[in-house]
Amino acid sequence: MPRAAFWTFVAASALVVSPIEVAQAHSFHVLHVFLDGSDGATSNAPVITDKSGNLYGTALQGGASNNGVVFEVAADGTESVLYSFAGGNDGRRPEAGLIEDATGNFYGTTNQGGPADQGTIFKLAPGGTETVLYAFKDGSDGGMLQAALIADKAGNLYGTATQGGGSGCYGDGCGTIFKLASDGRFTAIHAFTGGSDGDYPQAGLIADRRGNFYGTAAGGGAHGFGTVFRLAADGKFSVLYAFAGGTDGADSQAGLIADKTGNLYGTTRSGGGNGCTYGCGTIFKLAPDGTETVLYAFTGGSDGGEPYGGVVADVAGNLYGTTISGGDADGLGVLFKLAADGNLTALHTFEGTPDGAWPEAGVILGENGNLYGTAYAEGPDGWGTVFAVRK
């Protein structure tokens, strides 16, 4: 099963923006519709998959106490709740995806819950036993987590917290990068200031083989529109790019992927200059020398707009992702493919019922070549869906 992939590769290629194409034939399937809330509701997190095609993820609401669940959708579409959060010390509102270790334990985060109600890091054993590995204290450690973790070979966990770390950013703190060692020791590696380094990191990290981390901050930076950053293995923090908020993009809420030559790829929720009040968002490439290239600027029309999630890539260098707006007149989002030659294709336009709406999390690429994702809402009962696009 894909776990905390430390270094995500895409095929290096020169991408040139070209007009959108609308897919004439594709194989979109709703695998599960969240029904009455007991099975979970409103998932805005990516899923992970195993070799048998079973999917695992989180929903931030629903379950026995309406505080969110960890769920499994089997290859045949059968959904099971693996854990239902009670909303107390065990955590509540899991907004991030999961990672898994070699023995089948899942690791994840909750946005709230714990003694200070600032979120938790948890472990879920194969039998369904949940253990809180760390509860955030509403201080220098961080709080209000929205991103998945990554892990190293020694079992140490790394991630970002959206708030905490200091008194800046309206007194809530501007967010942190943290390490939870396998022996339980917690370290806030970097506290964002809201200045040139950025603020409110919404996405998780990737890392290279030297132990350097890379990520995005949704706000702050030299121009106030977010940053792409690196945290070196020696602890030195540096801004690789500061978004200016115009055609280059703004407000990146998604994580990054990288190719073998060190180019980084991601999305911004706004900017790009193609309609929408603040721009409809972009797909960008950041070269190792800091040069940013906009690979595609969304228009908010049939191509979609406002990509919350990041992109994934296949071996041919094609990028896949989702937007939460655009598509048709209802504007409920699009699943797209950006080919290596720059052509963007709308693989699916979300219609609300029966397929879902507002797919915030992007998609993953399974080992079988299928794409999998979640839609935050709608479907027949309004609680969202789990879907696949089969090759």
C-alpha positions in Angstrom: 0.0 0.0 0.0 1.4 3.5 -0.8 2.7 4.8 2.5 4.4 8.1 3.3 6.2 8.3 0.0 9.2 10.3 0.9 10.1 11.4 -2.6 7.4 11.6 -5.3 8.8 11.5 -8.9 7.2 12.6 -12.1 8.8 12.3 -15.5 10.6 15.5 -16.4 9.2 17.2 -19.4 8.8 20.6 -20.9 5.1 21.6 -20.6 3.5 24.2 -22.8 0.0 25.6 -22.1 -2.5 24.7 -24.8 -6.3 25.0 -25.1 -8.6 22.7 -23.1 -10.0 19.5 -24.5 -13.2 17.9 -23.2 -13.0 14.1 -22.8 -15.5 12.3 -25.0 -15.1 9.0 -23.4 -13.9 8.0 -19.9 -14.7 5.5 -17.2 -15.8 7.4 -14.1 -17.3 5.3 -11.3 -18.8 6.2 -7.9 -17.5 3.6 -5.6 -19.3 4.7 -2.4 -21.9 7.3 -1.5 -21.9 8.4 2.1 -25.5 7.9 3.1 -26.9 8.7 6.5 -23.7 9.9 8.2 -23.1 6.8 10.2 -20.6 5.7 7.5 -18.9 9.1 7.5 -19.6 12.4 5.8 -17.9 15.2 4.0 -14.4 13.8 3.2 -11.9 16.4 2.0 -8.9 14.1 2.3 -7.2 11.9 -0.3 -7.4 8.1 0.0 -4.7 5.5 -0.2 -4.9 2.2 -1.9 -3.5 -1.3 -1.6 -2.6 -3.8 -4.3 -6.0 -5.4 -4.1 -7.8 -2.1 -4.9 -9.1 -1.4 -1.4 -9.2 2.2 -0.4 -8.6 3.8 3.0 -9.4 7.4 4.1 -11.0 9.8 6.5 -14.2 11.8 6.7 -14.3 14.8 8.9 -17.9 14.3 10.0 -20.2 11.5 10.6 -19.7 8.3 12.5 -21.2 7.3 15.9 -20.6 10.7 17.4 -20.5 12.9 14.2 -16.9 13.6 14.9 -15.4 11.9 11.8 -14.3 8.4 10.9 -11.5 6.3 9.3 -13.0 4.2 6.6 -12.3 1.4 4.1 -13.9 1.0 0.7 -13.2 -2.5 -0.5 -12.6 -3.2 -4.2 -16.2 -4.4 -4.6 -17.5 -1.0 -3.2 -18.4 -2.3 0.3 -17.6 0.4 2.9 -16.6 -0.2 6.5 -15.9 2.2 9.3 -12.6 1.2 10.9 -12.8 3.9 13.6 -15.3 6.4 14.7 -13.9 9.4 16.6 -15.6 10.2 19.9 -14.6 13.8 19.8 -12.7 14.0 23.1 -9.1 13.1 23.8 -9.1 10.7 20.8 -9.5 13.7 18.4 -12.2 14.9 16.1 -12.6 16.2 12.5 -9.8 14.3 10.7 -9.2 16.5 7.6 -6.0 14.8 6.3 -5.3 11.5 4.6 -3.6 8.5 6.1 -0.2 6.8 5.8 0.5 3.1 6.6 3.4 1.2 7.9 4.6 -2.3 6.9 2.5 -4.0 9.6 -0.8 -2.4 8.6 -0.9 0.4 11.2 -2.4 3.7 10.0 -1.2 7.1 11.1 -3.1 10.3 10.7 -4.0 13.6 12.2 -7.2 15.4 13.5 -7.9 19.0 13.1 -9.4 19.3 16.6 -9.8 17.2 19.7 -7.4 16.3 22.4 -7.3 18.0 25.8 -6.7 21.5 24.3 -9.0 20.8 21.3 -6.1 21.7 19.0 -5.8 18.4 17.2 -3.9 15.1 17.6 -1.6 12.7 15.9 -3.0 9.2 16.1 -2.2 5.5 15.3 -4.9 3.1 14.3 -4.0 -0.6 14.6 -5.3 -3.3 12.3 -7.9 -4.4 14.9 -9.3 -0.8 15.2 -7.6 0.3 18.4 -6.7 4.0 18.3 -3.8 5.4 20.1 -3.1 9.1 20.5 0.6 9.6 19.9 0.5 13.3 20.5 -2.1 15.9 21.4 -1.3 19.5 20.5 -1.2 22.0 23.4 -2.3 25.3 21.7 1.2 26.8 22.1 4.6 26.6 20.5 3.9 23.1 19.2 1.2 24.1 16.7 -2.5 23.2 16.2 -5.4 22.7 13.8 -3.8 20.2 11.5 -5.0 19.7 7.9 -2.3 17.7 6.3 -1.1 14.1 6.2 2.1 13.0 7.7 5.3 11.5 6.2 7.6 9.0 7.8 11.3 8.1 7.6 12.8 4.6 7.8 13.3 5.0 11.5 9.6 5.5 12.1 9.8 9.3 12.9 6.8 11.3 11.7 6.9 14.7 10.1 4.1 17.2 9.3 2.7 20.7 9.4 0.3 22.4 11.7 -1.9 25.2 10.3 -1.8 27.3 13.4 0.3 27.7 16.6 4.0 28.3 16.9 3.8 31.8 18.3 1.6 34.8 18.8 1.5 36.1 15.3 -1.3 35.8 12.7 -4.1 37.2 14.8 -2.8 35.6 18.0 -3.4 32.1 16.8 0.2 31.5 15.6 1.1 31.1 12.0 1.8 27.4 11.9 4.7 25.0 12.4 6.7 22.2 10.9 7.1 19.4 13.4 8.8 16.0 14.1 7.3 13.3 16.3 10.1 10.8 17.0 9.4 7.1 17.2 10.0 7.3 21.0 7.3 9.9 21.4 9.5 13.0 21.6 7.9 16.0 19.9 9.9 18.9 18.3 8.6 22.0 16.6 11.3 22.3 13.9 10.1 25.6 12.4 7.5 28.1 13.6 6.1 30.3 10.7 6.2 34.1 11.5 3.7 35.3 8.9 6.5 37.3 7.3 8.8 36.4 4.5 8.7 32.7 5.4 4.9 32.4 4.9 2.0 31.4 7.1 -0.8 28.9 7.5 0.7 25.8 5.8 -2.3 23.7 4.7 -0.4 20.9 3.0 2.0 18.2 4.0 5.7 17.8 3.2 7.8 15.8 0.7 11.5 15.1 1.3 14.5 14.2 -0.8 17.1 11.5 -0.2 19.3 14.0 1.7 16.6 14.6 4.2 15.5 18.1 3.0 11.8 18.9 3.3 9.7 20.8 0.8 6.3 22.3 1.1 4.0 25.3 0.6 2.5 28.0 2.9 -0.9 29.4 1.9 -0.1 33.0 2.9 2.7 35.3 3.9 5.9 35.6 2.0 7.4 38.7 0.4 4.1 39.6 -1.4 1.6 38.1 1.1 0.3 35.4 -1.3 2.2 32.4 0.0 5.5 30.6 -0.5 7.2 27.4 -1.6 9.8 26.5 1.0 12.6 24.1 1.9 13.7 23.0 5.3 17.1 21.6 5.0 18.3 18.5 6.9 20.4 20.8 9.1 17.4 22.8 10.1 18.0 25.8 7.8 14.7 27.2 6.4 14.7 29.0 3.1 12.0 30.3 0.8 12.4 28.9 -2.8 9.6 31.1 -4.2 7.2 33.8 -3.0 4.0 34.1 -5.0 3.2 37.6 -6.2 -0.5 37.0 -6.5 -0.9 37.8 -10.2 -0.4 35.5 -13.2 2.1 33.4 -11.2 -0.6 32.3 -8.8 -1.6 32.8 -5.1 -2.7 30.8 -2.1 -1.2 27.4 -2.5 -3.1 25.0 -0.3 -1.7 21.8 -1.8 1.4 19.7 -1.5 4.2 19.3 -4.0 5.6 16.5 -6.2 9.0 16.4 -7.7 10.9 14.9 -10.6 14.3 13.3 -10.9 16.0 16.6 -11.7 14.6 18.4 -8.7 11.7 20.4 -10.4 8.7 20.9 -8.1 5.1 20.8 -9.3 2.0 22.1 -7.5 -1.2 24.2 -7.7 -2.4 27.5 -6.4 -6.0 28.1 -5.5 -6.2 31.5 -7.0 -4.1 33.8 -9.2 -3.4 33.1 -12.8 -5.3 36.1 -14.2 -7.9 34.1 -16.2 -11.3 35.3 -14.7 -12.7 34.7 -11.2 -12.4 37.5 -8.6 -8.9 36.7 -7.6 -7.9 34.5 -10.5 -9.0 30.9 -10.9 -5.8 29.2 -9.9 -2.8 27.6 -11.6 -0.6 24.5 -12.1 3.0 25.5 -11.7 6.5 24.2 -12.0 9.4 25.5 -9.9 12.9 24.8 -11.2 15.8 24.2 -8.8 17.1 27.7 -9.5 13.8 29.2 -8.3 12.3 29.9 -11.7 8.5 29.5 -11.6 6.6 28.5 -14.8 2.8 28.5 -14.9 2.0 25.3 -16.8 -1.8 26.1 -16.9 -4.0 28.9 -15.7 -7.6 27.9 -15.0 -10.4 30.0 -16.4 -13.3 28.9 -14.2 -15.2 27.5 -17.2 -15.3 24.0 -18.5 -11.7 23.5 -17.5 -12.5 24.1 -13.8 -11.2 26.6 -11.2 -9.7 26.8 -7.7 -7.6 23.7 -7.3 -7.4 22.9 -3.6 -5.5 19.6 -4.0 -2.2 19.0 -5.7 -1.3 17.0 -8.7 -0.1 13.5 -9.3 1.8 12.2 -12.3 2.2 9.2 -14.4 5.4 7.8 -16.0 4.7 9.8 -19.2 4.7 13.1 -17.3 0.9 13.7 -17.5 -0.5 15.5 -14.4 -3.9 14.8 -12.8 -5.9 16.7 -10.3 -9.2 18.3 -9.4 -10.8 21.7 -9.0 -13.6 22.7 -6.6 -15.3 25.0 -9.0 -16.0 25.4 -12.7 -17.1 22.7 -15.1 -20.7 23.4 -16.0 -23.2 26.0 -15.1 -23.4 24.7 -11.5 -19.7 25.0 -11.0 -19.2 21.9 -8.8 -15.7 21.0 -10.0 -13.6 19.1 -12.5 -11.2 16.2 -12.6 -8.5 17.1 -15.1 -5.5 15.8 -17.0 -2.7 18.1 -18.0 -0.7 16.2 -20.7 3.0 16.5 -21.1 2.4 18.6 -24.2 0.4 21.1 -22.2 -3.1 20.1 -23.3 -5.6 20.1 -20.5 -8.5 17.7 -20.7 -11.6 17.7 -18.4 -11.9 14.0 -17.6 -15.0 14.5 -15.6 -17.3 17.3 -14.6 -19.0 16.9 -11.3 -22.8 17.3 -11.2 -23.7 16.9 -7.6 -26.0 14.0 -7.9 -25.0 11.2 -8.2 -21.3 11.8 -8.5 -20.6 14.4 -5.8 -19.3 18.0 -5.7 -16.3 20.0 -4.7 -13.5 17.4 -4.8 -11.0 19.2 -2.5 -8.4 16.5 -2.1 -7.2 15.9 -5.6 -6.6 12.3 -6.7 -4.1 9.5 -6.3 -2.8 7.2 -8.9 -3.1 3.5 -8.0 -0.6 0.9 -9.0 -3.2 -0.4 -11.5 -3.2 3.0 -13.3 -6.7 4.0 -12.0 -7.3 7.4 -10.4 -9.1 7.5 -7.0 -10.5 10.4 -5.0 -13.2 11.9 -2.8 -15.9 14.5 -3.3 -16.6 16.6 -0.3 -20.4 16.9 -0.7 -23.5 16.1 -2.7 -24.3 12.7 -4.0 -27.8 11.3 -3.5 -27.8 12.1 0.2 -25.5 15.2 0.3 -22.6 13.7 2.3 -20.1 13.1 -0.5 -18.7 10.2 -2.5 -15.6 8.1 -3.1 -14.8 7.7 -6.8 -12.5 6.1 -9.4 -11.5 6.8 -13.0 -10.5 3.5 -14.5 -8.1 3.3 -17.4 
